[in-house]
Amino acid sequence: MLRKNKTLIFKYFLNLINGAFLVLGLLLMAFGAWLLLDRNNFFTVLDENNQLIIPVFQVLIGTGSATVLLCLLGFLGIHNEIRWLLILYAALLMWAVGGQVVLSAFIFTKKKEVQQVWHDEIDLVISKYGAQDMPEDIPKWTILNTLQKTLQCCGQHNYTDWIKNKNKENSEQVPCSCTNSTLREWFCDEPLNATYLEGCENKISTWFHANAFTLIGINFGLLASEVLQVSLTVSFFRHIKNRIYAEM
């Protein structure tokens, strides 16, 4: 009776953590697929050549798919008490630990490169914003408008960045999204006290740093969970082995 209870306890905790991994894997797959397929989101629009963003999305989808497969193998091994499958599950978990470390290092080392891509692209968008002969760039301008309106900022460094734009009726104009105006026009004539004076670069940088470190923190939390799951799996394997020997 005691051995049976111990087996149920092992299965309960192993399936609990395994279920959490399964949900995480599905979320990573869905998030990566959404960002990859939605061509009008902030990330893909700014990284027009897909030099940095597409690999990150592919890593998200690949990691999510591998996590789901790993969880299915784990559930099968735990439920049916298949020892060789438990060994494979523990080995793949250790491989996942290595993958998490690499992903955290990738996010940390590519941080400045991603910021530079965004910096250059926003400057380019500002210079072309509102051009009548470039309708293909309207999605970029719309996203920039949303960014400025949401963050209540204007331009890259401040509102004077819009001086370089040559598509305005006069040099005093700024995008309506830079102001309190509710007009749905590209440019507005609004007084300075109705214009957002702060640039978007600092606000984007703050957002990026917060999310990058949050993602790294989540990865390290997952590392701890994976190490715990490996320990529980090894202990469960030994428990099954000892029980089989005791029944012989």
N, C-alpha and C positions, 0 to 999 in steps of 0.2 A: 504493500500500500504506500509506503514511504517513497519507494522508487518511482511509483506511478505519479505521485504528487510532484516529485522533483522534475519528472519529465514534462508534466503539464506547465509547471512554472517556467522552465526553460523555453518551451514552445511559445508561451504567452509573451514573454519579453522579447524573444527573437522576432516573432511576427509583428509585435508592436513597433519596433525600430525599423523592421523591413517595410512595414506599411507606410511609415513616415518617409522612407527613402523613395518608395513607389510614387507617392504624391509629389515629392520634389522632382523626380524624373519627368513626370507628366507635365508639371508646370514649366520646367526648363525647355522641354520640347515645344510646348504651346507658345511660350514667350519667344523663343528663337525663331519658330516658323512664322509667327505674326510679324516680327521685325523684318524677316527676310522677304516676305511676300508683300508687305505693305510698302509700296514705293513712295508713299507720301509722308512717312514718319520723319521726325526731326533728324534722326541719325543717318538714314540712308540718303536723304536729300543733301545734307551737308557734305557727306563723303561721296561725292559724285562718281569717283573712279573706283569705289569699293576696295580701296587698298587696305583699309584697317577694319572696316565694319563687317564686311562679309565673312572674313575668317572668324571673327568673334561670334557671329551668329551661328556659323557652322559648328564651332566648338560647343555652343550652348545646345544645339540640336543633337550633336554626337554624344555629348555627356548625358543628356536626358535620355536618349535611346539606350545607351549602355546601362544606365541606372535602372531603367524599366526591365531590361533583359536580366540584369543581375538580380533584381528583386523576384522575378518569376522563378529563376533557378533556385534562389534561396527558399522561397515558399515551398517549392516542390521537395527540396531536400529536407526541410524542417518538418513538413507535414507527414511525409512518408518515411522519415528517419533513414534516408539513403546516405550512407557514410561517405562514399566517393564524391557525391554531389555537395555534401557539406564541406569537404576539403576544397573542391573547386570554387565554391562560394566564398570561403575564407581567402583563398588565393586571389580571386578577382577583387575582393574588397581591399586587399593590400595594394593591388594595382590601382584601384580607384583612389586610394590615399595618395599615391604618387601623382595621379592626374590632378587631384585637388591642389597639391603643392605647386605643380607646374602652372596651373591656371591662375593661382594667386600671384605667382612671380610674373606671369605674362601681363596681368592687369596692372601691376605696380610699375613694371619697366616700360610699358607702352603708354603710360599716362600722359607724359609730356608730348609724345608724338601725336596722340589723338587730339590733344588741346591745340597743337600747332595746325593740324588739318582744319579744325573748326575755325581757328583764327583767320587763316588764309581764305577759307571759303566764304565766311561772313563778309570780309572786305570786298570780295568779288561780287557777292550778291548785292551789297550796298551800292556799288558803282553801276550795276546794271538795272537796279530796281526801277520799275515803272516804264521801261522802254517799250514803245508800241510795237516794235518789230521783233520782239522776243516773247511771244505768247507761251512758248515751251517752258519758260522760267517762272511762270505764274505760281506753280506749286511752291517753289522756293520762297517767293515773296510772301505768299500767304502764311507759310510757316514762320517766317521772320516776323510778320505782323503779329501772329499769335504769341510768339516769344516775347516781343516787346510789350504787348498789351498785358500778358500774364505776369511778367516779371516787373512791369512798370519801369522799363529802361529804354534807352534810345541810342542806337548806333553801337559800335564796337567799344569805344572808350567813353564817349559822351555824345550829346546831340550834334556837336560840330562835325562829326564824321560825315554827316549827310551833305556837307558843302561840296564834297567831291562828286556827288551825283549830278549829272547833266540833264536829267529828264524832267526836272521841275520847271514850273512856269516862272518862278523867281527864286533867288538864292535864299530867301527867308523861309521857304516852305520846308516842312519835315513830314514824314509819313503820319497819317492820321493815327496810326497805332502808337505813335510816340507821345500822344496827347490824350486829354480827357474827352476828346471828341467822339461822338458815336457815328459819325459819317463813315460810309463804306466807300471811301475814295482812296487812291494811292497816296495823295498828298493833301495837306491841309495848311491853311494860314491861321495859326493859333498863337496867342501871346506866349511869352517865355514862361509866365507863371502857370500856364496850363500844359506845359511840356515836361516830360520826364527828362531830367538833366543827367542822371547817372547812366553810364554805359552798361551794356549787357555782359561784357567780358568777365567782370568780377563776379557777377551773379551766376553766370554759367560755370565759372571756375569753382565757386563755392559749392554749387550743386554737384559738379563732377567729383570733387574731392570727397564730399559726404557719401555719395553713392559708391564710389570706388572702395573706400574704406569699409563701408557697410557690407559690400560684396565679399571683401577679403575676410571680414569678421564672420560672415555666414559660412565661408569656406572652412575657416578654422573650427567653427562649431560642428560642421559636418565631419571634419577630421576626427574630432573627439568621439563623435557618435560612431564613426566607422571603426575606430580602434576598439571601442566598447563592443561593437557587434562582432568583430573578429574574436575577441576574448570569449564572448558568450558562445560563439559557434564552436570554437576549439573545446570549451568546457562541455558543451552539449555532445560533441563527437566522443569525448572521453567517457561521458556518462553512458552513452549508448553502448560503447565498446565494453565497459565494465559490466553493464547489465546483461549483455549477451554472454560474457564469460561466466557470470554468476548463474545464468539459467542453464548452462551446459552441464 
